[in-house]
Amino acid sequence: MSNIENPVGWFEIPVTDLTRARAFYEAVLDTRLDEHEMGSAKMAWFPMSETAMGAAGSLVACEGYTPSAHGVIVYFSAPDLDAAIKRVGANGGTVLQGRTGIGEYGYYALVQDTEGNRIGLHSRQ
């Protein structure tokens, strides 16, 4: 049995329009994504630190990557959840489920990004 506490090491979110998707995530999460190319894949990487907890990941525009609201859900930390939820609609996304309490684990919301992916936003407060 493995001792991995947080097993996700990297995630990729499929997008069809990298520029639009990057603008959405930068606005909602109040951060900056850096663009990279790896072969035929165009990517926008989320900020990362190799010594911090949590997983790093990227938006990916590439053949074979199809956005979906029915697959895996990635939850992004959003310390000010209410502000992040407000930025979703203002930046072309849709709130699917507003602020929802999960007891001692805080609160979450489910939203749909500009590409059609369902993602989660999570806050301890």
C-alpha positions as CSV (number, residue, x, y, z in Angstrom):
1,M,0.0,0.0,0.0
2,S,1.3,3.4,-1.0
3,N,1.9,6.3,1.5
4,I,1.0,9.0,-1.0
5,E,-1.1,11.5,0.9
6,N,-2.1,13.7,-2.1
7,P,-1.9,11.4,-5.1
8,V,-2.7,13.9,-7.9
9,G,0.6,15.1,-9.3
10,W,-0.7,16.9,-12.4
11,F,-3.9,17.7,-14.1
12,E,-4.9,18.8,-17.6
13,I,-8.1,20.6,-18.5
14,P,-9.1,20.3,-22.2
15,V,-10.0,23.5,-24.0
16,T,-10.9,24.5,-27.6
17,D,-10.0,28.2,-27.3
18,L,-6.8,28.6,-25.2
19,T,-7.0,32.4,-25.2
20,R,-10.6,32.5,-24.0
21,A,-10.0,29.7,-21.4
22,R,-6.9,31.4,-20.1
23,A,-8.7,34.7,-19.7
24,F,-11.5,32.9,-17.8
25,Y,-9.2,31.1,-15.4
26,E,-7.0,34.1,-14.8
27,A,-10.0,36.3,-14.0
28,V,-11.9,33.8,-11.8
29,L,-8.8,32.6,-9.8
30,D,-7.2,36.0,-9.8
31,T,-3.9,34.5,-11.1
32,R,-1.6,34.4,-14.2
33,L,-1.1,31.4,-16.4
34,D,2.0,31.0,-18.6
35,E,1.7,29.7,-22.1
36,H,3.9,26.8,-23.3
37,E,4.0,24.5,-26.4
38,M,4.9,20.8,-26.1
39,G,4.8,19.3,-29.6
40,S,1.4,20.0,-31.1
41,A,-0.1,20.9,-27.7
42,K,-0.7,24.5,-26.7
43,M,-0.8,24.8,-23.0
44,A,-1.4,27.5,-20.3
45,W,0.2,26.3,-17.0
46,F,-1.3,27.3,-13.6
47,P,1.2,28.7,-11.1
48,M,3.1,26.0,-9.3
49,S,5.8,25.4,-6.6
50,E,7.6,22.1,-6.4
51,T,7.7,22.5,-2.6
52,A,4.0,23.4,-2.0
53,M,1.2,21.1,-1.3
54,G,-1.4,20.4,-4.0
55,A,-1.2,19.5,-7.6
56,A,-0.1,21.6,-10.6
57,G,-1.7,21.5,-13.9
58,S,-2.5,23.1,-17.3
59,L,-5.2,24.1,-19.8
60,V,-4.5,22.1,-23.0
61,A,-5.6,22.8,-26.5
62,C,-4.6,19.8,-28.7
63,E,-6.2,17.1,-30.9
64,G,-7.8,14.4,-28.8
65,Y,-8.6,16.8,-25.9
66,T,-12.3,17.5,-25.7
67,P,-13.9,19.6,-23.0
68,S,-16.7,17.9,-21.0
69,A,-19.0,18.7,-18.1
70,H,-19.4,15.0,-17.4
71,G,-15.9,13.8,-16.4
72,V,-13.5,14.3,-13.6
73,I,-13.9,17.5,-11.5
74,V,-10.9,19.5,-10.5
75,Y,-11.4,21.7,-7.4
76,F,-9.4,24.9,-7.3
77,S,-8.7,26.7,-4.0
78,A,-10.6,29.9,-3.8
79,P,-9.9,31.6,-0.4
80,D,-12.6,34.2,-1.2
81,L,-15.2,31.9,-2.6
82,D,-18.0,34.5,-3.0
83,A,-15.7,36.8,-5.0
84,A,-14.6,33.9,-7.2
85,I,-18.2,32.9,-7.8
86,K,-19.1,36.5,-8.9
87,R,-16.2,36.5,-11.4
88,V,-17.5,33.3,-13.0
89,G,-20.5,34.8,-14.8
90,A,-18.7,38.1,-15.4
91,N,-16.1,36.1,-17.4
92,G,-18.4,33.9,-19.5
93,G,-18.8,31.0,-17.2
94,T,-21.9,29.6,-15.5
95,V,-22.5,28.8,-11.8
96,L,-24.0,25.3,-11.7
97,Q,-24.2,25.1,-7.9
98,G,-23.6,28.1,-5.6
99,R,-21.8,28.2,-2.3
100,T,-22.5,24.9,-0.5
101,G,-21.4,24.0,3.0
102,I,-19.5,20.8,3.6
103,G,-19.2,20.9,7.4
104,E,-15.7,21.1,8.8
105,Y,-14.2,21.1,5.3
106,G,-15.6,24.5,4.4
107,Y,-17.6,25.4,1.3
108,Y,-17.5,24.6,-2.4
109,A,-19.3,25.7,-5.6
110,L,-19.5,24.0,-9.0
111,V,-19.1,26.1,-12.1
112,Q,-18.8,25.6,-15.9
113,D,-16.0,27.3,-17.6
114,T,-16.1,29.0,-21.1
115,E,-15.1,25.7,-22.8
116,G,-17.9,23.5,-21.2
117,N,-15.8,21.9,-18.4
118,R,-17.3,21.5,-15.0
119,I,-14.9,22.6,-12.2
120,G,-15.1,23.1,-8.5
121,L,-14.1,26.0,-6.3
122,H,-13.3,25.3,-2.7
123,S,-12.7,27.4,0.4
124,R,-12.3,26.6,4.1
125,Q,-14.2,29.8,4.9
